[in-house]
Amino acid sequence: MNPKPLQQPSAVLDIATLTPVIGAEISGVDLSQALDPATVQSIYRALLDHMVVFFRDQTLTPEQHMAFGRYFGELHIHPAVTGGVDNHPEIILIHADEHSKRGQVAEVWHTDSSCEAHPPKASILYMHEVPAGGGGDTMFANMYAAYDALSDSMKRFLEGLTSVHDGQAMLYGNPVALAQGKKAPPRFEHPVVATHPDTGRKLLFVNGTYTTHIVQLSRSESDAVLAFLYRHIDNPVFQCRFKWRPGSIAFWDNRCAQHRGIWDFFPQRRRAHRVAVR
């Protein structure tokens, strides 16, 4: 990390857990201002401890949104998104309204861009507009806890297995983009049981959006094992649910937390910006 020079006193962070398993809300910091190294380290420590952290009542320009992300590393540019927001390719517009179709909203548990060789380590979603009638929450799930809850026999079985994550299954395979000559969507093989590089903890790394099959198994065996793991991940014991307000931010560790959007607000509108950290 390369924190910006100190421009304000160290923030005294108030960290309140959402559940014992995942999620915490942080108050006492204005993310539009330059942060000192101690504050940045405290936020990152909270992220490692809780997998996803939330901030309320923030007002950020696109440049300030990107600046906050850069405290934690270089920003990721999504290979299937062109233009970005205000000519910033680092920012993705997350938008759904009366014209959206099912499949355009990320309703399935997933890890952002897991089809890439090096998926983003973290994502930062900043909510601009929420549905007038409510809804549009986002759920997050702890993949350490999902792994830990498996039997020792299942853990031994999964160790050493790898699975294919294919971008064709998501927006990367947009036929219009491919017809315009854009490169084929990413496709990469990852371990089913991964180890977090910062915490050293083991976690499940398969998801229903990008994972197509387990390489070492037959297709029928793979389908059965993945179906079991997806049901296992969907256990509410591993989860928290965040209710958005305008100005809210969710900052999640993309390596050990999966997420899914709840599209219960059609045909109303929900609008957010997202940056991701390489």
C-alpha atoms as a printed R data frame, in Angstrom:
    type eleno elety resid chain resno       x       y       z
1   ATOM     1    CA   MET     A     1   0.000   0.000   0.000
2   ATOM     2    CA   ASN     A     2   1.118   3.574  -0.679
3   ATOM     3    CA   PRO     A     3  -0.961   5.837   1.585
4   ATOM     4    CA   LYS     A     4  -1.186   9.523   0.702
5   ATOM     5    CA   PRO     A     5   0.692  12.104   2.806
6   ATOM     6    CA   LEU     A     6  -0.917  13.005   6.105
7   ATOM     7    CA   GLN     A     7  -3.485  15.781   5.597
8   ATOM     8    CA   GLN     A     8  -5.766  15.257   8.578
9   ATOM     9    CA   PRO     A     9  -5.355  13.847  12.092
10  ATOM    10    CA   SER     A    10  -5.689  10.107  12.552
11  ATOM    11    CA   ALA     A    11  -9.362   9.167  12.672
12  ATOM    12    CA   VAL     A    12 -10.700   7.421  15.756
13  ATOM    13    CA   LEU     A    13 -12.663   4.604  14.156
14  ATOM    14    CA   ASP     A    14 -15.787   3.168  15.699
15  ATOM    15    CA   ILE     A    15 -16.143  -0.425  14.439
16  ATOM    16    CA   ALA     A    16 -19.458  -2.165  15.124
17  ATOM    17    CA   THR     A    17 -19.912  -5.768  13.976
18  ATOM    18    CA   LEU     A    18 -22.999  -6.685  11.965
19  ATOM    19    CA   THR     A    19 -22.843 -10.403  12.790
20  ATOM    20    CA   PRO     A    20 -20.333 -12.556  14.699
21  ATOM    21    CA   VAL     A    21 -19.324 -14.189  11.391
22  ATOM    22    CA   ILE     A    22 -19.005 -11.404   8.818
23  ATOM    23    CA   GLY     A    23 -19.424  -7.672   8.401
24  ATOM    24    CA   ALA     A    24 -18.741  -4.495  10.379
25  ATOM    25    CA   GLU     A    25 -19.812  -0.883  10.080
26  ATOM    26    CA   ILE     A    26 -17.114   1.775  10.493
27  ATOM    27    CA   SER     A    27 -17.896   5.323  11.573
28  ATOM    28    CA   GLY     A    28 -15.718   8.272  12.514
29  ATOM    29    CA   VAL     A    29 -13.993   8.777   9.162
30  ATOM    30    CA   ASP     A    30 -14.663  10.979   6.126
31  ATOM    31    CA   LEU     A    31 -13.453   9.048   3.079
32  ATOM    32    CA   SER     A    32 -13.511  12.157   0.891
33  ATOM    33    CA   GLN     A    33 -10.487  13.474   2.816
34  ATOM    34    CA   ALA     A    34  -6.888  12.307   2.586
35  ATOM    35    CA   LEU     A    35  -6.235   9.553   5.123
36  ATOM    36    CA   ASP     A    36  -3.068   9.111   7.150
37  ATOM    37    CA   PRO     A    37  -1.240   5.758   7.167
38  ATOM    38    CA   ALA     A    38  -2.518   4.745  10.616
39  ATOM    39    CA   THR     A    39  -6.149   5.206   9.561
40  ATOM    40    CA   VAL     A    40  -5.586   3.292   6.327
41  ATOM    41    CA   GLN     A    41  -3.988   0.427   8.260
42  ATOM    42    CA   SER     A    42  -6.881   0.384  10.741
43  ATOM    43    CA   ILE     A    43  -9.430   0.152   7.922
44  ATOM    44    CA   TYR     A    44  -7.468  -2.635   6.234
45  ATOM    45    CA   ARG     A    45  -7.134  -4.522   9.517
46  ATOM    46    CA   ALA     A    46 -10.900  -4.282   9.975
47  ATOM    47    CA   LEU     A    47 -11.370  -5.580   6.427
48  ATOM    48    CA   LEU     A    48  -9.176  -8.610   7.142
49  ATOM    49    CA   ASP     A    49 -10.991  -9.261  10.409
50  ATOM    50    CA   HIS     A    50 -14.562  -8.853   9.126
51  ATOM    51    CA   MET     A    51 -14.292  -9.617   5.347
52  ATOM    52    CA   VAL     A    52 -16.564  -6.673   4.492
53  ATOM    53    CA   VAL     A    53 -16.792  -3.229   6.083
54  ATOM    54    CA   PHE     A    54 -19.447  -0.564   5.564
55  ATOM    55    CA   PHE     A    55 -19.438   3.227   5.765
56  ATOM    56    CA   ARG     A    56 -22.473   5.521   5.922
57  ATOM    57    CA   ASP     A    57 -23.125   9.135   4.937
58  ATOM    58    CA   GLN     A    58 -20.173   9.534   2.589
59  ATOM    59    CA   THR     A    59 -20.004  12.077  -0.249
60  ATOM    60    CA   LEU     A    60 -17.358  11.219  -2.828
61  ATOM    61    CA   THR     A    61 -16.498  12.464  -6.285
62  ATOM    62    CA   PRO     A    62 -15.331   9.795  -8.757
63  ATOM    63    CA   GLU     A    63 -11.776  10.996  -8.154
64  ATOM    64    CA   GLN     A    64 -12.147  10.636  -4.375
65  ATOM    65    CA   HIS     A    65 -13.679   7.185  -4.807
66  ATOM    66    CA   MET     A    66 -10.646   6.113  -6.838
67  ATOM    67    CA   ALA     A    67  -8.264   7.769  -4.374
68  ATOM    68    CA   PHE     A    68  -9.725   5.743  -1.509
69  ATOM    69    CA   GLY     A    69  -9.252   2.536  -3.498
70  ATOM    70    CA   ARG     A    70  -5.630   3.400  -4.292
71  ATOM    71    CA   TYR     A    71  -4.705   3.416  -0.600
72  ATOM    72    CA   PHE     A    72  -4.957  -0.381  -0.821
73  ATOM    73    CA   GLY     A    73  -3.277  -0.984  -4.179
74  ATOM    74    CA   GLU     A    74  -3.445  -0.368  -7.890
75  ATOM    75    CA   LEU     A    75  -6.944  -0.159  -9.335
76  ATOM    76    CA   HIS     A    76  -8.311  -2.967 -11.468
77  ATOM    77    CA   ILE     A    77  -9.744  -2.237 -14.913
78  ATOM    78    CA   HIS     A    78 -12.509  -4.622 -15.912
79  ATOM    79    CA   PRO     A    79 -11.637  -6.069 -19.358
80  ATOM    80    CA   ALA     A    80 -15.276  -6.198 -20.488
81  ATOM    81    CA   VAL     A    81 -16.240  -2.647 -19.552
82  ATOM    82    CA   THR     A    82 -15.439   0.285 -21.822
83  ATOM    83    CA   GLY     A    83 -15.633   3.976 -21.027
84  ATOM    84    CA   GLY     A    84 -16.193   3.678 -17.309
85  ATOM    85    CA   VAL     A    85 -17.712   6.670 -15.482
86  ATOM    86    CA   ASP     A    86 -16.741  10.231 -16.480
87  ATOM    87    CA   ASN     A    87 -14.024   8.731 -18.687
88  ATOM    88    CA   HIS     A    88 -12.526   6.839 -15.743
89  ATOM    89    CA   PRO     A    89 -12.148   3.209 -16.887
90  ATOM    90    CA   GLU     A    90 -11.438   2.206 -13.263
91  ATOM    91    CA   ILE     A    91 -15.058   2.945 -12.265
92  ATOM    92    CA   ILE     A    92 -17.911   0.597 -13.189
93  ATOM    93    CA   LEU     A    93 -21.509   1.804 -13.225
94  ATOM    94    CA   ILE     A    94 -23.819  -0.639 -11.415
95  ATOM    95    CA   HIS     A    95 -27.316   0.264 -12.579
96  ATOM    96    CA   ALA     A    96 -30.694  -1.442 -12.748
97  ATOM    97    CA   ASP     A    97 -34.082   0.019 -13.666
98  ATOM    98    CA   GLU     A    98 -37.326  -0.766 -15.502
99  ATOM    99    CA   HIS     A    99 -35.335  -1.653 -18.632
100 ATOM   100    CA   SER     A   100 -33.061  -4.166 -16.918
101 ATOM   101    CA   LYS     A   101 -33.493  -7.861 -17.598
102 ATOM   102    CA   ARG     A   102 -32.901 -10.754 -15.248
103 ATOM   103    CA   GLY     A   103 -29.278 -11.787 -15.659
104 ATOM   104    CA   GLN     A   104 -28.053  -8.179 -15.740
105 ATOM   105    CA   VAL     A   105 -28.214  -8.052 -11.938
106 ATOM   106    CA   ALA     A   106 -25.708 -10.161  -9.980
107 ATOM   107    CA   GLU     A   107 -28.232 -12.286  -8.088
108 ATOM   108    CA   VAL     A   108 -26.010 -15.379  -7.789
109 ATOM   109    CA   TRP     A   109 -23.267 -15.721  -5.172
110 ATOM   110    CA   HIS     A   110 -19.975 -14.760  -6.778
111 ATOM   111    CA   THR     A   111 -16.448 -13.452  -6.470
112 ATOM   112    CA   ASP     A   112 -15.806 -10.464  -8.745
113 ATOM   113    CA   SER     A   113 -13.932 -11.428 -11.922
114 ATOM   114    CA   SER     A   114 -12.831 -14.829 -10.607
115 ATOM   115    CA   CYS     A   115 -12.339 -15.880 -14.250
116 ATOM   116    CA   GLU     A   116  -9.196 -13.750 -14.405
117 ATOM   117    CA   ALA     A   117  -5.735 -15.072 -13.567
118 ATOM   118    CA   HIS     A   118  -5.503 -12.507 -10.773
119 ATOM   119    CA   PRO     A   119  -9.004 -11.497  -9.629
120 ATOM   120    CA   PRO     A   120  -9.307  -8.197  -7.744
121 ATOM   121    CA   LYS     A   121  -8.375  -8.493  -4.090
122 ATOM   122    CA   ALA     A   122 -11.089  -6.041  -3.008
123 ATOM   123    CA   SER     A   123 -14.077  -4.107  -4.314
124 ATOM   124    CA   ILE     A   124 -15.541  -0.783  -3.151
125 ATOM   125    CA   LEU     A   125 -19.180  -0.105  -4.038
126 ATOM   126    CA   TYR     A   126 -20.528   3.431  -3.486
127 ATOM   127    CA   MET     A   127 -24.322   3.768  -3.591
128 ATOM   128    CA   HIS     A   128 -25.765   6.844  -5.293
129 ATOM   129    CA   GLU     A   129 -29.451   5.994  -5.606
130 ATOM   130    CA   VAL     A   130 -31.612   3.405  -3.862
131 ATOM   131    CA   PRO     A   131 -35.052   2.136  -4.911
132 ATOM   132    CA   ALA     A   132 -37.798   4.498  -3.781
133 ATOM   133    CA   GLY     A   133 -39.852   1.619  -2.388
134 ATOM   134    CA   GLY     A   134 -36.998  -0.100  -0.571
135 ATOM   135    CA   GLY     A   135 -35.114  -3.289  -1.417
136 ATOM   136    CA   GLY     A   136 -31.906  -3.739  -3.359
137 ATOM   137    CA   ASP     A   137 -29.896  -5.060  -0.394
138 ATOM   138    CA   THR     A   138 -26.580  -6.868  -0.897
139 ATOM   139    CA   MET     A   139 -25.649 -10.078   0.909
140 ATOM   140    CA   PHE     A   140 -22.123 -11.188   1.789
141 ATOM   141    CA   ALA     A   141 -20.867 -14.661   2.771
142 ATOM   142    CA   ASN     A   142 -17.729 -15.714   4.664
143 ATOM   143    CA   MET     A   143 -15.764 -18.330   2.699
144 ATOM   144    CA   TYR     A   144 -13.449 -19.081   5.635
145 ATOM   145    CA   ALA     A   145 -16.471 -20.129   7.660
146 ATOM   146    CA   ALA     A   146 -17.865 -22.123   4.741
147 ATOM   147    CA   TYR     A   147 -14.592 -24.065   4.494
148 ATOM   148    CA   ASP     A   148 -14.242 -24.527   8.263
149 ATOM   149    CA   ALA     A   149 -17.762 -26.003   8.493
150 ATOM   150    CA   LEU     A   150 -16.933 -28.861   6.109
151 ATOM   151    CA   SER     A   151 -16.099 -32.286   7.513
152 ATOM   152    CA   ASP     A   152 -12.444 -33.280   7.661
153 ATOM   153    CA   SER     A   153 -13.136 -35.943   5.023
154 ATOM   154    CA   MET     A   154 -14.601 -33.374   2.609
155 ATOM   155    CA   LYS     A   155 -11.693 -31.001   3.240
156 ATOM   156    CA   ARG     A   156  -9.225 -33.777   2.365
157 ATOM   157    CA   PHE     A   157 -11.210 -34.628  -0.779
158 ATOM   158    CA   LEU     A   158 -11.222 -31.014  -2.010
159 ATOM   159    CA   GLU     A   159  -7.546 -30.314  -1.302
160 ATOM   160    CA   GLY     A   160  -5.571 -30.257  -4.541
161 ATOM   161    CA   LEU     A   161  -8.630 -30.003  -6.798
162 ATOM   162    CA   THR     A   162  -8.882 -27.104  -9.237
163 ATOM   163    CA   SER     A   163 -11.865 -25.592 -11.007
164 ATOM   164    CA   VAL     A   164 -12.309 -23.590 -14.193
165 ATOM   165    CA   HIS     A   165 -13.753 -20.079 -13.927
166 ATOM   166    CA   ASP     A   166 -15.036 -18.846 -17.282
167 ATOM   167    CA   GLY     A   167 -15.982 -15.256 -18.113
168 ATOM   168    CA   GLN     A   168 -18.257 -16.439 -20.907
169 ATOM   169    CA   ALA     A   169 -20.811 -17.262 -18.230
170 ATOM   170    CA   MET     A   170 -21.113 -13.608 -17.198
171 ATOM   171    CA   LEU     A   171 -20.936 -10.221 -18.928
172 ATOM   172    CA   TYR     A   172 -17.517 -10.950 -20.399
173 ATOM   173    CA   GLY     A   173 -19.214 -13.025 -23.101
174 ATOM   174    CA   ASN     A   174 -21.312 -10.143 -24.424
175 ATOM   175    CA   PRO     A   175 -21.924 -11.113 -28.073
176 ATOM   176    CA   VAL     A   176 -21.984  -7.484 -29.198
177 ATOM   177    CA   ALA     A   177 -18.585  -6.831 -27.675
178 ATOM   178    CA   LEU     A   178 -17.172 -10.002 -29.211
179 ATOM   179    CA   ALA     A   179 -18.605  -9.061 -32.614
180 ATOM   180    CA   GLN     A   180 -16.808  -5.725 -32.347
181 ATOM   181    CA   GLY     A   181 -13.529  -7.578 -32.171
182 ATOM   182    CA   LYS     A   182 -12.885  -7.497 -28.452
183 ATOM   183    CA   LYS     A   183 -10.749 -10.308 -27.098
184 ATOM   184    CA   ALA     A   184 -12.320 -13.538 -25.845
185 ATOM   185    CA   PRO     A   185 -13.466 -13.510 -22.205
186 ATOM   186    CA   PRO     A   186 -10.942 -14.635 -19.581
187 ATOM   187    CA   ARG     A   187 -10.902 -18.250 -18.460
188 ATOM   188    CA   PHE     A   188  -8.681 -19.468 -15.647
189 ATOM   189    CA   GLU     A   189  -8.144 -22.433 -13.366
190 ATOM   190    CA   HIS     A   190  -8.070 -21.796  -9.607
191 ATOM   191    CA   PRO     A   191  -7.749 -24.097  -6.574
192 ATOM   192    CA   VAL     A   192 -11.077 -25.148  -5.056
193 ATOM   193    CA   VAL     A   193  -9.528 -24.583  -1.620
194 ATOM   194    CA   ALA     A   194  -7.424 -21.426  -1.652
195 ATOM   195    CA   THR     A   195  -5.215 -19.824   0.992
196 ATOM   196    CA   HIS     A   196  -5.620 -16.128   1.735
197 ATOM   197    CA   PRO     A   197  -2.252 -14.406   1.109
198 ATOM   198    CA   ASP     A   198  -2.574 -12.013   4.072
199 ATOM   199    CA   THR     A   199  -4.205 -14.152   6.760
200 ATOM   200    CA   GLY     A   200  -2.947 -17.617   5.768
201 ATOM   201    CA   ARG     A   201  -6.459 -19.034   6.294
202 ATOM   202    CA   LYS     A   202  -8.050 -21.574   3.985
203 ATOM   203    CA   LEU     A   203 -11.268 -20.756   2.145
204 ATOM   204    CA   LEU     A   204 -13.622 -22.085  -0.519
205 ATOM   205    CA   PHE     A   205 -13.038 -20.552  -3.937
206 ATOM   206    CA   VAL     A   206 -15.865 -21.691  -6.222
207 ATOM   207    CA   ASN     A   207 -18.943 -19.705  -7.160
208 ATOM   208    CA   GLY     A   208 -22.129 -20.182  -9.135
209 ATOM   209    CA   THR     A   209 -21.491 -17.286 -11.502
210 ATOM   210    CA   TYR     A   210 -18.103 -18.172 -12.991
211 ATOM   211    CA   THR     A   211 -17.143 -21.738 -11.961
212 ATOM   212    CA   THR     A   212 -17.980 -24.246 -14.701
213 ATOM   213    CA   HIS     A   213 -16.410 -27.528 -13.539
214 ATOM   214    CA   ILE     A   214 -13.804 -29.208 -11.364
215 ATOM   215    CA   VAL     A   215 -10.951 -30.327 -13.590
216 ATOM   216    CA   GLN     A   216 -10.037 -33.617 -11.866
217 ATOM   217    CA   LEU     A   217 -13.613 -34.998 -11.845
218 ATOM   218    CA   SER     A   218 -15.965 -36.263 -14.511
219 ATOM   219    CA   ARG     A   219 -18.646 -33.795 -15.547
220 ATOM   220    CA   SER     A   220 -21.367 -35.586 -13.560
221 ATOM   221    CA   GLU     A   221 -19.133 -35.838 -10.481
222 ATOM   222    CA   SER     A   222 -18.165 -32.199 -10.817
223 ATOM   223    CA   ASP     A   223 -21.791 -31.079 -11.162
224 ATOM   224    CA   ALA     A   224 -22.728 -33.003  -8.022
225 ATOM   225    CA   VAL     A   225 -19.831 -31.648  -5.923
226 ATOM   226    CA   LEU     A   226 -20.361 -28.061  -7.081
227 ATOM   227    CA   ALA     A   227 -24.102 -28.293  -6.425
228 ATOM   228    CA   PHE     A   228 -23.324 -29.443  -2.876
229 ATOM   229    CA   LEU     A   229 -20.816 -26.608  -2.344
230 ATOM   230    CA   TYR     A   230 -23.220 -23.963  -3.674
231 ATOM   231    CA   ARG     A   231 -25.945 -25.195  -1.304
232 ATOM   232    CA   HIS     A   232 -23.387 -25.187   1.499
233 ATOM   233    CA   ILE     A   233 -22.301 -21.592   0.759
234 ATOM   234    CA   ASP     A   234 -25.947 -20.481   0.794
235 ATOM   235    CA   ASN     A   235 -26.241 -21.230   4.521
236 ATOM   236    CA   PRO     A   236 -27.391 -18.022   6.294
237 ATOM   237    CA   VAL     A   237 -25.042 -18.839   9.192
238 ATOM   238    CA   PHE     A   238 -22.161 -17.625   6.983
239 ATOM   239    CA   GLN     A   239 -23.871 -14.420   5.845
240 ATOM   240    CA   CYS     A   240 -24.775 -10.829   6.544
241 ATOM   241    CA   ARG     A   241 -27.178  -8.548   4.678
242 ATOM   242    CA   PHE     A   242 -26.588  -4.826   4.123
243 ATOM   243    CA   LYS     A   243 -29.406  -2.318   3.651
244 ATOM   244    CA   TRP     A   244 -28.257   0.538   1.454
245 ATOM   245    CA   ARG     A   245 -28.849   4.250   1.821
246 ATOM   246    CA   PRO     A   246 -27.531   6.934  -0.557
247 ATOM   247    CA   GLY     A   247 -23.942   7.661   0.434
248 ATOM   248    CA   SER     A   248 -23.288   4.163   1.797
249 ATOM   249    CA   ILE     A   249 -20.111   2.282   0.883
250 ATOM   250    CA   ALA     A   250 -19.346  -1.440   1.048
251 ATOM   251    CA   PHE     A   251 -15.664  -2.438   0.953
252 ATOM   252    CA   TRP     A   252 -15.194  -6.203   0.721
253 ATOM   253    CA   ASP     A   253 -12.305  -8.630   0.516
254 ATOM   254    CA   ASN     A   254 -12.924 -10.355  -2.800
255 ATOM   255    CA   ARG     A   255 -10.667 -13.251  -1.863
256 ATOM   256    CA   CYS     A   256 -12.643 -14.542   1.127
257 ATOM   257    CA   ALA     A   257 -16.113 -12.976   0.791
258 ATOM   258    CA   GLN     A   258 -18.705 -13.735  -1.853
259 ATOM   259    CA   HIS     A   259 -21.663 -11.452  -2.477
260 ATOM   260    CA   ARG     A   260 -25.009 -11.344  -4.254
261 ATOM   261    CA   GLY     A   261 -27.466  -8.576  -5.039
262 ATOM   262    CA   ILE     A   262 -31.156  -8.857  -4.196
263 ATOM   263    CA   TRP     A   263 -33.237  -7.753  -7.190
264 ATOM   264    CA   ASP     A   264 -36.513  -7.263  -5.398
265 ATOM   265    CA   PHE     A   265 -37.060  -3.678  -6.543
266 ATOM   266    CA   PHE     A   266 -38.033  -4.048 -10.215
267 ATOM   267    CA   PRO     A   267 -39.026  -1.756 -11.961
268 ATOM   268    CA   GLN     A   268 -37.520   0.871  -9.647
269 ATOM   269    CA   ARG     A   269 -33.995   2.179 -10.011
270 ATOM   270    CA   ARG     A   270 -30.778   1.479  -8.121
271 ATOM   271    CA   ARG     A   271 -27.501   3.136  -9.100
272 ATOM   272    CA   ALA     A   272 -23.953   2.789  -7.761
273 ATOM   273    CA   HIS     A   273 -20.295   3.103  -8.748
274 ATOM   274    CA   ARG     A   274 -17.704   0.414  -8.092
275 ATOM   275    CA   VAL     A   275 -13.935   0.358  -8.118
276 ATOM   276    CA   ALA     A   276 -11.803  -2.705  -7.506
277 ATOM   277    CA   VAL     A   277  -8.252  -3.127  -6.243
278 ATOM   278    CA   ARG     A   278  -5.806  -5.325  -8.113
